[in-house]
Every structure is written in structure tokens, then in C-alpha cells.
Amino acid sequence: MTTTTLRDLLIDSRDGEWGESQAGAGRVRMRVIRGTDFPDVRQGDFQGVPLRYLEQRHAIRKRLQFNDILLETAGGTADRPTGRTALVTRRVLDGLGEDVTCASFARFIRIDPDKAEPAFVFWLLQHHYAARNLLQFHLQHTGVARFQFTTFADTFVLRLPDRDQQQRVASILAAYDDLIEVNRRRIALLEEMARRLFDEWFVRMRFPGREADATVGAANGPLPEGWEWRSLPEVCVQPNGIQTGPFGSQLHQADYVDEGVPVVMPMNMIGFRIAKDKIAYISEQKANELVRHRMVIGDVAYGRRGDIGRRAYISSRENGWFCGTGCLRLRPDPTRIGSRYFFDALGHPTTLGAIRARAQGATMPNLSAGAMSGVPVLVPPPALQGTYDDIAGHWAELSASLVASNTNLSAQRDLLLPRLMSGELALTAAERELEDAA
């Protein structure tokens, strides 16, 4: 084991560049990775990385290379301090192209491969960040928080094992990220299949047996015989099929606890599912006092503030969870509409357009239960709904299983990280754990 500083390992390190929003003479088109993009980029999701235009001299000096480490140097918060990192892998360069840099609130770190394995240094920095060892370099001004990079690079001691161990540790941890990426791609494929099936059957009207159906007139255009547009309340249970989350007078800050019944807020709904990592909780007793806000299988949690259209299906995993302030709880009537079909029908262009048109507020769009009363929902025959529910429901379960698998893989990797860096866990044992996880 040798000790060194980051400064002694560097070939180069430069602040990022934000560039301009418009093309111009002498400007180079580049993707710019911000600190907020680090988690998505690590998982192979590059859709949110913005496109900017940099002066050629900046583009040449700050173009990222394979195995560069990105460090967030500004903009952190008390619960997410500066010092986060991301590694520029082959997957990142393939996904974003060769013309990519980091934003001005970050910098790249280029490790001399003759002195250390760049990927190992990345994982070592990840370890120190997770252990909050880098918090001493997080300086909170009255405005934007800053990471004291110069002091960190010159003084913070890094302990490096021999080269073989560096390579093996980096390989083991990267393999977990690779497994997560494979699952993420499978999830994206399943979701795209479901989206295309819905679009084909219920928007383009190319459903099984379509050739034999006559069409009838309808307010939103001709429909196949047996199909109809119904209002949202008509396809929901009565009463309280459309229920607004509790008001502030019913649920106070003091009611939130460390463990208990998860409370679903709009911020927790990401990609049409509920992300549990930042979810709040209330006690079982409090949830039962406000029992009409508890959700059951087949319900839909629908964000009524901000990004209108954000929603999540309540499966057996979320049964009994609580519909929080800022959401609507929609409960379909199973005698009128299938629950999986109902969830996807809320994204039909006509239905989604009607919902967005009813949202009030220019700065923060807001929906009320009353505003949803006239929203049209397309209702096809029960048999076709059932067929769709069977197919799309199966794909949704596969997708949910893969999401759960990724959660477990992330947790396993994060538990391994400190044990590998400290030497507590032998590499052969870690490699066996990886084989079991794969």
C-alpha cells in the first residue's frame, strides 16, 4: 500500500465550460455534463445531458477522454455536498459522442495511467465521498457552495494498493454497473414495447379484429363499434374515485417519521413509477386516521402540481401506501375499465391534452379533483381491454422486477465499496459475490 495525493497522479485537470445556447461562428457543438447529470450518466441514461456550443479553443482543451473523472465543484447542498464524481467510460463516449465536456460547476481529472488505474481512483473517490471524508472541502458561502479542489488535490491522502489489486477492485465494482446497465436497457425495451402496443391499438386503432368492425360517430372522431368516450368520473368508483391528497391542515410536518407508511409525492414519481429513495413516511396510525388517502392495487397516483402527466400505477408492492399532498388518487371502477388499461389511457393524447388544458396557474400548473370531471377517457370493449391488461401487465411486472434487481445490485455494490477499499473483504470473496449477483 502506497500513499499519495491526487496532485501527484494528475496529467491534467481543468474546470468545465457551459458555453452558449446558440450556434455561432467558431463554436463547436458539444454535450455538456452537469453535476445533476452524474447519476443518470452513470446508469447509461444520456437524454438529459444538454447540448451547448463552445468556442473552439475551449472545446479543444476541455474535450473529455476515456477514463477522465468528473468532479462536481459547485452547487451542492447540505444533504448532497459537492465532491460527487462520475467516470467517463466507453459507454459514456459511445452514448454522447466524442464531443463532450463537463459544465462550469464541475471539472475533469485526468489520471496518469502509469501512476494509477484511473477507474480505481474514481472508485476510491466514490468511497471517500460516501464516507463523507470530503465534506471538509465543501465550503458553503452565502450563495453557491464550492469544493476546495486545490486544497483537496494537494493535501488529501490517497492510499493505493498494488496495480493488480487496483485493476481487480475496479473491475468488480464496474461489473455491478454493467449489470445495472443491462437491466436498464431491458426496462427501456419493455416500456417501449408497451407504449407502442397502446399507440397501435388505441391511438392508431390497429387492434386485433379491426377489419371486421364498423365505425360510429363520436365527439372526438369516429370510433369502432362498441367503443366510446366516457368522462373520468364515469370510469372511476363512486364516491371519491378522484381524491385529492390531504391538505396541510390534515398532515403536518410533525406527522412525518423515519419509518412507516410511504407517502407518495409528485417528486417521487419518476418514469411512471415510484422511486423510494427519497420518499417520506407517516405512522400507520396517522395513515389510518386519513384512510381515504391510502391507495390500493390498481389505483393511480397522479401529480397535480408542476409537471402535469406525471403518474404511477399502484401494484402489490405499493398497496397501502399513502397519497400525499400534491397528488390525486384515481381509483378505476373494475366493472367499467381495466386498471392497467386505465393507467395507460391517461396518457392518450386526447386525455392528456384535456388534463393539461384544465391545469391552472402559469408558474406552477395545478389540478383539482373538480377540474378532472370533464376529462374524456377512451373506453374500448372489455375483451380488448382484458387482452391489453394481460400483455401490458406482464411486461410491467417484468420491468418492476428488473427495477428491484437494480436496486439490490446498487445496494450490494455500495456495501462492497468500503469493504474493498479497506481490505476487509478479500478480492476472491468479492468476485464470488459478483458471480452470485450475476
Secondary structure by P-SEA (a helix, b strand, c coil): cccccccccccbbbbbbbccccccccbbbbbbbcccaaaaaaaccccccccccccaaaaaaccccccbbbbbcccccccccccccccccaaaaaacccbbbbcccbbbbbcccccccaaaaaaaaaaaaaaccccccccccccbbbbaaaaaaccbbbbbccaaaaaaaaaaaaaaaaaaaaaaaaaaaaaaaaaaaaaaccccccccccccbbbbbcccccccccbbbbccccccccccccccccccccccccccccccbbbbcccccccccccccbbbbbcaaaaaaacccccccccccccccccccbbbbbccccccccccccbbbbbbccccccaaaaaaaaacaaaaaaaaaacccccbbbbcccccccbbbbbccaaaaaaaaaaaaaaaaaaaaaaaaaaaaaaaaaaaaaaaaaccccaaaaaaaaaaac
